[in-house]
Amino acid sequence: MHKHGNGEAINALKTARGQIEGILKMLDDDRYCIDISKQIFAVQSLLKKANMQILRNHLNSCVLGAMKEGQGEEKIDEIIYVLEKYIDKT
């Protein structure tokens, strides 16, 4: 995986990590369940955002490079596998 272009994903994941720590504190403090649930949804949104950025970077680097070399079919199959396996589970 190429490191370039992952800044947005890294920021989203770091924010999600901070929110998860906050959620754990909310649970320890016996906070209102709906407030906790809202925070969990916010983390899920950040994780989806990070994942989409990672996949976008993969398409624009690995997949595009493989296609230019005539070897894009395997990379496309990888993306299809990820989409089929995980997209319905969200």
Backbone atoms as SQL, in Angstrom:
CREATE TABLE atoms (id INTEGER PRIMARY KEY, chain TEXT, resi INTEGER, resn TEXT, atom TEXT, x REAL, y REAL, z REAL);
INSERT INTO atoms VALUES
  (1, 'A', 1, 'MET', 'N', 0.852, -1.174, 0.000),
  (2, 'A', 1, 'MET', 'CA', 0.000, 0.000, 0.000),
  (3, 'A', 1, 'MET', 'C', 0.891, 1.229, 0.000),
  (4, 'A', 2, 'HIS', 'N', 0.495, 2.231, -0.749),
  (5, 'A', 2, 'HIS', 'CA', 1.250, 3.464, -0.823),
  (6, 'A', 2, 'HIS', 'C', 0.846, 4.381, 0.317),
  (7, 'A', 3, 'LYS', 'N', 1.843, 5.038, 0.911),
  (8, 'A', 3, 'LYS', 'CA', 1.579, 5.918, 2.039),
  (9, 'A', 3, 'LYS', 'C', 0.984, 7.246, 1.609),
  (10, 'A', 4, 'HIS', 'N', 1.306, 7.695, 0.404),
  (11, 'A', 4, 'HIS', 'CA', 0.842, 9.017, -0.011),
  (12, 'A', 4, 'HIS', 'C', -0.674, 9.063, -0.131),
  (13, 'A', 5, 'GLY', 'N', -1.218, 10.205, 0.232),
  (14, 'A', 5, 'GLY', 'CA', -2.656, 10.386, 0.089),
  (15, 'A', 5, 'GLY', 'C', -3.495, 9.829, 1.217),
  (16, 'A', 6, 'ASN', 'N', -2.872, 9.311, 2.254),
  (17, 'A', 6, 'ASN', 'CA', -3.639, 8.711, 3.340),
  (18, 'A', 6, 'ASN', 'C', -3.859, 9.663, 4.513),
  (19, 'A', 7, 'GLY', 'N', -3.476, 10.911, 4.370),
  (20, 'A', 7, 'GLY', 'CA', -3.615, 11.868, 5.456),
  (21, 'A', 7, 'GLY', 'C', -5.044, 12.017, 5.945),
  (22, 'A', 8, 'GLU', 'N', -5.980, 12.090, 5.020),
  (23, 'A', 8, 'GLU', 'CA', -7.391, 12.226, 5.398),
  (24, 'A', 8, 'GLU', 'C', -7.871, 10.991, 6.166),
  (25, 'A', 9, 'ALA', 'N', -7.462, 9.825, 5.717),
  (26, 'A', 9, 'ALA', 'CA', -7.849, 8.584, 6.402),
  (27, 'A', 9, 'ALA', 'C', -7.213, 8.527, 7.787),
  (28, 'A', 10, 'ILE', 'N', -5.965, 8.915, 7.889),
  (29, 'A', 10, 'ILE', 'CA', -5.277, 8.908, 9.181),
  (30, 'A', 10, 'ILE', 'C', -5.979, 9.846, 10.157),
  (31, 'A', 11, 'ASN', 'N', -6.322, 11.033, 9.696),
  (32, 'A', 11, 'ASN', 'CA', -7.021, 11.987, 10.566),
  (33, 'A', 11, 'ASN', 'C', -8.363, 11.449, 11.032),
  (34, 'A', 12, 'ALA', 'N', -9.110, 10.833, 10.125),
  (35, 'A', 12, 'ALA', 'CA', -10.418, 10.273, 10.492),
  (36, 'A', 12, 'ALA', 'C', -10.248, 9.153, 11.511),
  (37, 'A', 13, 'LEU', 'N', -9.237, 8.312, 11.327),
  (38, 'A', 13, 'LEU', 'CA', -9.001, 7.208, 12.258),
  (39, 'A', 13, 'LEU', 'C', -8.540, 7.703, 13.628),
  (40, 'A', 14, 'LYS', 'N', -7.713, 8.738, 13.648),
  (41, 'A', 14, 'LYS', 'CA', -7.288, 9.305, 14.926),
  (42, 'A', 14, 'LYS', 'C', -8.472, 9.937, 15.662),
  (43, 'A', 15, 'THR', 'N', -9.335, 10.603, 14.916),
  (44, 'A', 15, 'THR', 'CA', -10.536, 11.181, 15.519),
  (45, 'A', 15, 'THR', 'C', -11.430, 10.077, 16.060),
  (46, 'A', 16, 'ALA', 'N', -11.587, 9.001, 15.283),
  (47, 'A', 16, 'ALA', 'CA', -12.399, 7.860, 15.729),
  (48, 'A', 16, 'ALA', 'C', -11.814, 7.260, 16.997),
  (49, 'A', 17, 'ARG', 'N', -10.505, 7.138, 17.061),
  (50, 'A', 17, 'ARG', 'CA', -9.858, 6.602, 18.260),
  (51, 'A', 17, 'ARG', 'C', -10.192, 7.462, 19.478),
  (52, 'A', 18, 'GLY', 'N', -10.113, 8.769, 19.307),
  (53, 'A', 18, 'GLY', 'CA', -10.460, 9.668, 20.407),
  (54, 'A', 18, 'GLY', 'C', -11.914, 9.530, 20.822),
  (55, 'A', 19, 'GLN', 'N', -12.794, 9.377, 19.834),
  (56, 'A', 19, 'GLN', 'CA', -14.215, 9.209, 20.142),
  (57, 'A', 19, 'GLN', 'C', -14.469, 7.886, 20.854),
  (58, 'A', 20, 'ILE', 'N', -13.768, 6.838, 20.457),
  (59, 'A', 20, 'ILE', 'CA', -13.935, 5.546, 21.133),
  (60, 'A', 20, 'ILE', 'C', -13.503, 5.656, 22.590),
  (61, 'A', 21, 'GLU', 'N', -12.408, 6.349, 22.828),
  (62, 'A', 21, 'GLU', 'CA', -11.980, 6.565, 24.217),
  (63, 'A', 21, 'GLU', 'C', -13.055, 7.328, 24.996),
  (64, 'A', 22, 'GLY', 'N', -13.673, 8.312, 24.330),
  (65, 'A', 22, 'GLY', 'CA', -14.753, 9.054, 24.962),
  (66, 'A', 22, 'GLY', 'C', -15.967, 8.176, 25.245),
  (67, 'A', 23, 'ILE', 'N', -16.271, 7.285, 24.331),
  (68, 'A', 23, 'ILE', 'CA', -17.407, 6.368, 24.507),
  (69, 'A', 23, 'ILE', 'C', -17.151, 5.448, 25.702),
  (70, 'A', 24, 'LEU', 'N', -15.930, 4.944, 25.801),
  (71, 'A', 24, 'LEU', 'CA', -15.607, 4.082, 26.934),
  (72, 'A', 24, 'LEU', 'C', -15.772, 4.827, 28.259),
  (73, 'A', 25, 'LYS', 'N', -15.371, 6.088, 28.282),
  (74, 'A', 25, 'LYS', 'CA', -15.553, 6.897, 29.487),
  (75, 'A', 25, 'LYS', 'C', -17.038, 7.109, 29.761),
  (76, 'A', 26, 'MET', 'N', -17.809, 7.349, 28.706),
  (77, 'A', 26, 'MET', 'CA', -19.249, 7.520, 28.870),
  (78, 'A', 26, 'MET', 'C', -19.869, 6.269, 29.494),
  (79, 'A', 27, 'LEU', 'N', -19.430, 5.107, 29.051),
  (80, 'A', 27, 'LEU', 'CA', -19.931, 3.849, 29.608),
  (81, 'A', 27, 'LEU', 'C', -19.544, 3.707, 31.072),
  (82, 'A', 28, 'ASP', 'N', -18.281, 4.028, 31.369),
  (83, 'A', 28, 'ASP', 'CA', -17.821, 3.975, 32.761),
  (84, 'A', 28, 'ASP', 'C', -18.619, 4.934, 33.648),
  (85, 'A', 29, 'ASP', 'N', -18.997, 6.076, 33.088),
  (86, 'A', 29, 'ASP', 'CA', -19.742, 7.090, 33.839),
  (87, 'A', 29, 'ASP', 'C', -21.245, 6.833, 33.833),
  (88, 'A', 30, 'ASP', 'N', -21.645, 5.710, 33.207),
  (89, 'A', 30, 'ASP', 'CA', -23.060, 5.333, 33.138),
  (90, 'A', 30, 'ASP', 'C', -23.919, 6.435, 32.522),
  (91, 'A', 31, 'ARG', 'N', -23.424, 6.964, 31.413),
  (92, 'A', 31, 'ARG', 'CA', -24.144, 8.035, 30.709),
  (93, 'A', 31, 'ARG', 'C', -25.357, 7.465, 29.984),
  (94, 'A', 32, 'TYR', 'N', -26.213, 8.352, 29.534),
  (95, 'A', 32, 'TYR', 'CA', -27.468, 8.006, 28.867),
  (96, 'A', 32, 'TYR', 'C', -27.191, 7.190, 27.598),
  (97, 'A', 33, 'CYS', 'N', -27.857, 6.066, 27.466),
  (98, 'A', 33, 'CYS', 'CA', -27.608, 5.102, 26.374),
  (99, 'A', 33, 'CYS', 'C', -27.744, 5.727, 24.992),
  (100, 'A', 34, 'ILE', 'N', -28.726, 6.583, 24.799),
  (101, 'A', 34, 'ILE', 'CA', -28.926, 7.198, 23.478),
  (102, 'A', 34, 'ILE', 'C', -27.741, 8.077, 23.116),
  (103, 'A', 35, 'ASP', 'N', -27.199, 8.797, 24.091),
  (104, 'A', 35, 'ASP', 'CA', -26.017, 9.623, 23.821),
  (105, 'A', 35, 'ASP', 'C', -24.826, 8.750, 23.420),
  (106, 'A', 36, 'ILE', 'N', -24.678, 7.625, 24.090),
  (107, 'A', 36, 'ILE', 'CA', -23.600, 6.694, 23.753),
  (108, 'A', 36, 'ILE', 'C', -23.804, 6.147, 22.345),
  (109, 'A', 37, 'SER', 'N', -25.023, 5.762, 22.034),
  (110, 'A', 37, 'SER', 'CA', -25.331, 5.220, 20.713),
  (111, 'A', 37, 'SER', 'C', -25.028, 6.239, 19.617),
  (112, 'A', 38, 'LYS', 'N', -25.355, 7.492, 19.831),
  (113, 'A', 38, 'LYS', 'CA', -25.072, 8.545, 18.845),
  (114, 'A', 38, 'LYS', 'C', -23.567, 8.653, 18.596),
  (115, 'A', 39, 'GLN', 'N', -22.791, 8.527, 19.653),
  (116, 'A', 39, 'GLN', 'CA', -21.341, 8.600, 19.499),
  (117, 'A', 39, 'GLN', 'C', -20.800, 7.390, 18.740),
  (118, 'A', 40, 'ILE', 'N', -21.388, 6.239, 18.965),
  (119, 'A', 40, 'ILE', 'CA', -20.975, 5.040, 18.225),
  (120, 'A', 40, 'ILE', 'C', -21.270, 5.210, 16.733),
  (121, 'A', 41, 'PHE', 'N', -22.438, 5.761, 16.407),
  (122, 'A', 41, 'PHE', 'CA', -22.748, 6.030, 14.993),
  (123, 'A', 41, 'PHE', 'C', -21.753, 7.011, 14.385),
  (124, 'A', 42, 'ALA', 'N', -21.336, 8.007, 15.166),
  (125, 'A', 42, 'ALA', 'CA', -20.358, 8.980, 14.670),
  (126, 'A', 42, 'ALA', 'C', -19.026, 8.293, 14.358),
  (127, 'A', 43, 'VAL', 'N', -18.615, 7.368, 15.206),
  (128, 'A', 43, 'VAL', 'CA', -17.377, 6.622, 14.964),
  (129, 'A', 43, 'VAL', 'C', -17.509, 5.760, 13.710),
  (130, 'A', 44, 'GLN', 'N', -18.655, 5.108, 13.553),
  (131, 'A', 44, 'GLN', 'CA', -18.865, 4.286, 12.360),
  (132, 'A', 44, 'GLN', 'C', -18.752, 5.139, 11.100),
  (133, 'A', 45, 'SER', 'N', -19.272, 6.336, 11.144),
  (134, 'A', 45, 'SER', 'CA', -19.197, 7.241, 10.002),
  (135, 'A', 45, 'SER', 'C', -17.744, 7.596, 9.681),
  (136, 'A', 46, 'LEU', 'N', -16.968, 7.862, 10.714),
  (137, 'A', 46, 'LEU', 'CA', -15.546, 8.164, 10.508),
  (138, 'A', 46, 'LEU', 'C', -14.799, 6.971, 9.938),
  (139, 'A', 47, 'LEU', 'N', -15.119, 5.777, 10.392),
  (140, 'A', 47, 'LEU', 'CA', -14.463, 4.574, 9.874),
  (141, 'A', 47, 'LEU', 'C', -14.810, 4.364, 8.402),
  (142, 'A', 48, 'LYS', 'N', -16.058, 4.593, 8.037),
  (143, 'A', 48, 'LYS', 'CA', -16.456, 4.469, 6.632),
  (144, 'A', 48, 'LYS', 'C', -15.720, 5.501, 5.779),
  (145, 'A', 49, 'LYS', 'N', -15.610, 6.731, 6.299),
  (146, 'A', 49, 'LYS', 'CA', -14.907, 7.784, 5.572),
  (147, 'A', 49, 'LYS', 'C', -13.447, 7.389, 5.348),
  (148, 'A', 50, 'ALA', 'N', -12.793, 6.880, 6.383),
  (149, 'A', 50, 'ALA', 'CA', -11.402, 6.462, 6.264),
  (150, 'A', 50, 'ALA', 'C', -11.263, 5.315, 5.268),
  (151, 'A', 51, 'ASN', 'N', -12.166, 4.367, 5.328),
  (152, 'A', 51, 'ASN', 'CA', -12.103, 3.223, 4.417),
  (153, 'A', 51, 'ASN', 'C', -12.281, 3.666, 2.968),
  (154, 'A', 52, 'MET', 'N', -13.210, 4.561, 2.734),
  (155, 'A', 52, 'MET', 'CA', -13.418, 5.048, 1.363),
  (156, 'A', 52, 'MET', 'C', -12.172, 5.772, 0.856),
  (157, 'A', 53, 'GLN', 'N', -11.507, 6.531, 1.715),
  (158, 'A', 53, 'GLN', 'CA', -10.284, 7.225, 1.303),
  (159, 'A', 53, 'GLN', 'C', -9.181, 6.219, 0.979),
  (160, 'A', 54, 'ILE', 'N', -9.053, 5.191, 1.798),
  (161, 'A', 54, 'ILE', 'CA', -8.053, 4.150, 1.539),
  (162, 'A', 54, 'ILE', 'C', -8.336, 3.464, 0.200),
  (163, 'A', 55, 'LEU', 'N', -9.597, 3.112, -0.040),
  (164, 'A', 55, 'LEU', 'CA', -9.952, 2.462, -1.308),
  (165, 'A', 55, 'LEU', 'C', -9.741, 3.406, -2.491),
  (166, 'A', 56, 'ARG', 'N', -10.069, 4.671, -2.321),
  (167, 'A', 56, 'ARG', 'CA', -9.859, 5.663, -3.387),
  (168, 'A', 56, 'ARG', 'C', -8.366, 5.747, -3.722),
  (169, 'A', 57, 'ASN', 'N', -7.541, 5.816, -2.682),
  (170, 'A', 57, 'ASN', 'CA', -6.096, 5.867, -2.912),
  (171, 'A', 57, 'ASN', 'C', -5.604, 4.604, -3.615),
  (172, 'A', 58, 'HIS', 'N', -6.149, 3.469, -3.226),
  (173, 'A', 58, 'HIS', 'CA', -5.770, 2.199, -3.853),
  (174, 'A', 58, 'HIS', 'C', -6.129, 2.208, -5.345),
  (175, 'A', 59, 'LEU', 'N', -7.317, 2.679, -5.648),
  (176, 'A', 59, 'LEU', 'CA', -7.730, 2.747, -7.050),
  (177, 'A', 59, 'LEU', 'C', -6.826, 3.676, -7.861),
  (178, 'A', 60, 'ASN', 'N', -6.488, 4.814, -7.263),
  (179, 'A', 60, 'ASN', 'CA', -5.689, 5.812, -7.976),
  (180, 'A', 60, 'ASN', 'C', -4.200, 5.486, -8.035),
  (181, 'A', 61, 'SER', 'N', -3.753, 4.520, -7.246),
  (182, 'A', 61, 'SER', 'CA', -2.334, 4.170, -7.281),
  (183, 'A', 61, 'SER', 'C', -2.139, 2.739, -7.767),
  (184, 'A', 62, 'CYS', 'N', -2.433, 1.792, -6.925),
  (185, 'A', 62, 'CYS', 'CA', -2.175, 0.381, -7.253),
  (186, 'A', 62, 'CYS', 'C', -2.969, -0.086, -8.476),
  (187, 'A', 63, 'VAL', 'N', -4.248, 0.183, -8.483),
  (188, 'A', 63, 'VAL', 'CA', -5.090, -0.315, -9.579),
  (189, 'A', 63, 'VAL', 'C', -4.736, 0.390, -10.884),
  (190, 'A', 64, 'LEU', 'N', -4.611, 1.696, -10.825),
  (191, 'A', 64, 'LEU', 'CA', -4.270, 2.448, -12.034),
  (192, 'A', 64, 'LEU', 'C', -2.908, 2.009, -12.578),
  (193, 'A', 65, 'GLY', 'N', -1.936, 1.838, -11.696),
  (194, 'A', 65, 'GLY', 'CA', -0.614, 1.375, -12.127),
  (195, 'A', 65, 'GLY', 'C', -0.658, -0.012, -12.743),
  (196, 'A', 66, 'ALA', 'N', -1.410, -0.897, -12.121),
  (197, 'A', 66, 'ALA', 'CA', -1.527, -2.261, -12.660),
  (198, 'A', 66, 'ALA', 'C', -2.213, -2.259, -14.018),
  (199, 'A', 67, 'MET', 'N', -3.210, -1.403, -14.176),
  (200, 'A', 67, 'MET', 'CA', -3.911, -1.332, -15.465),
  (201, 'A', 67, 'MET', 'C', -2.973, -0.826, -16.558),
  (202, 'A', 68, 'LYS', 'N', -2.146, 0.135, -16.237),
  (203, 'A', 68, 'LYS', 'CA', -1.197, 0.660, -17.220),
  (204, 'A', 68, 'LYS', 'C', -0.201, -0.405, -17.654),
  (205, 'A', 69, 'GLU', 'N', 0.065, -1.357, -16.769),
  (206, 'A', 69, 'GLU', 'CA', 0.988, -2.444, -17.074),
  (207, 'A', 69, 'GLU', 'C', 0.264, -3.672, -17.624),
  (208, 'A', 70, 'GLY', 'N', -1.052, -3.546, -17.859),
  (209, 'A', 70, 'GLY', 'CA', -1.818, -4.663, -18.408),
  (210, 'A', 70, 'GLY', 'C', -2.139, -5.742, -17.401),
  (211, 'A', 71, 'GLN', 'N', -2.069, -5.412, -16.102),
  (212, 'A', 71, 'GLN', 'CA', -2.305, -6.397, -15.056),
  (213, 'A', 71, 'GLN', 'C', -3.398, -5.935, -14.090),
  (214, 'A', 72, 'GLY', 'N', -4.340, -5.190, -14.592),
  (215, 'A', 72, 'GLY', 'CA', -5.354, -4.607, -13.723),
  (216, 'A', 72, 'GLY', 'C', -6.455, -5.542, -13.279),
  (217, 'A', 73, 'GLU', 'N', -6.630, -6.657, -13.972),
  (218, 'A', 73, 'GLU', 'CA', -7.747, -7.558, -13.674),
  (219, 'A', 73, 'GLU', 'C', -7.703, -8.069, -12.230),
  (220, 'A', 74, 'GLU', 'N', -6.529, -8.444, -11.750),
  (221, 'A', 74, 'GLU', 'CA', -6.395, -8.950, -10.377),
  (222, 'A', 74, 'GLU', 'C', -6.756, -7.855, -9.363),
  (223, 'A', 75, 'LYS', 'N', -6.307, -6.644, -9.617),
  (224, 'A', 75, 'LYS', 'CA', -6.598, -5.531, -8.705),
  (225, 'A', 75, 'LYS', 'C', -8.095, -5.204, -8.707),
  (226, 'A', 76, 'ILE', 'N', -8.714, -5.275, -9.856),
  (227, 'A', 76, 'ILE', 'CA', -10.162, -5.043, -9.940),
  (228, 'A', 76, 'ILE', 'C', -10.900, -6.133, -9.182),
  (229, 'A', 77, 'ASP', 'N', -10.462, -7.359, -9.309),
  (230, 'A', 77, 'ASP', 'CA', -11.078, -8.474, -8.570),
  (231, 'A', 77, 'ASP', 'C', -10.973, -8.259, -7.060),
  (232, 'A', 78, 'GLU', 'N', -9.857, -7.708, -6.598),
  (233, 'A', 78, 'GLU', 'CA', -9.697, -7.414, -5.171),
  (234, 'A', 78, 'GLU', 'C', -10.735, -6.407, -4.698),
  (235, 'A', 79, 'ILE', 'N', -10.931, -5.368, -5.476),
  (236, 'A', 79, 'ILE', 'CA', -11.917, -4.342, -5.119),
  (237, 'A', 79, 'ILE', 'C', -13.322, -4.937, -5.107),
  (238, 'A', 80, 'ILE', 'N', -13.647, -5.727, -6.094),
  (239, 'A', 80, 'ILE', 'CA', -14.957, -6.362, -6.162),
  (240, 'A', 80, 'ILE', 'C', -15.164, -7.257, -4.947),
  (241, 'A', 81, 'TYR', 'N', -14.130, -8.011, -4.565),
  (242, 'A', 81, 'TYR', 'CA', -14.218, -8.884, -3.391),
  (243, 'A', 81, 'TYR', 'C', -14.533, -8.069, -2.143),
  (244, 'A', 82, 'VAL', 'N', -13.825, -6.979, -1.953),
  (245, 'A', 82, 'VAL', 'CA', -14.062, -6.126, -0.782),
  (246, 'A', 82, 'VAL', 'C', -15.487, -5.594, -0.797),
  (247, 'A', 83, 'LEU', 'N', -15.927, -5.118, -1.930),
  (248, 'A', 83, 'LEU', 'CA', -17.281, -4.565, -2.021),
  (249, 'A', 83, 'LEU', 'C', -18.345, -5.634, -1.762),
  (250, 'A', 84, 'GLU', 'N', -18.179, -6.806, -2.364),
  (251, 'A', 84, 'GLU', 'CA', -19.157, -7.875, -2.156),
  (252, 'A', 84, 'GLU', 'C', -19.178, -8.364, -0.707),
  (253, 'A', 85, 'LYS', 'N', -18.020, -8.474, -0.107),
  (254, 'A', 85, 'LYS', 'CA', -17.915, -9.040, 1.243),
  (255, 'A', 85, 'LYS', 'C', -18.407, -8.070, 2.316),
  (256, 'A', 86, 'TYR', 'N', -18.119, -6.801, 2.143),
  (257, 'A', 86, 'TYR', 'CA', -18.323, -5.862, 3.233),
  (258, 'A', 86, 'TYR', 'C', -19.432, -4.841, 3.019),
  (259, 'A', 87, 'ILE', 'N', -19.774, -4.561, 1.801),
  (260, 'A', 87, 'ILE', 'CA', -20.741, -3.471, 1.565),
  (261, 'A', 87, 'ILE', 'C', -22.130, -3.809, 2.110),
  (262, 'A', 88, 'ASP', 'N', -22.523, -5.071, 2.068),
  (263, 'A', 88, 'ASP', 'CA', -23.837, -5.453, 2.556),
  (264, 'A', 88, 'ASP', 'C', -23.901, -5.562, 4.069),
  (265, 'A', 89, 'LYS', 'N', -22.754, -5.525, 4.733),
  (266, 'A', 89, 'LYS', 'CA', -22.704, -5.696, 6.170),
  (267, 'A', 89, 'LYS', 'C', -22.717, -4.382, 6.933),
  (268, 'A', 90, 'THR', 'N', -22.889, -3.279, 6.236),
  (269, 'A', 90, 'THR', 'CA', -22.869, -1.980, 6.898),
  (270, 'A', 90, 'THR', 'C', -24.239, -1.574, 7.385);
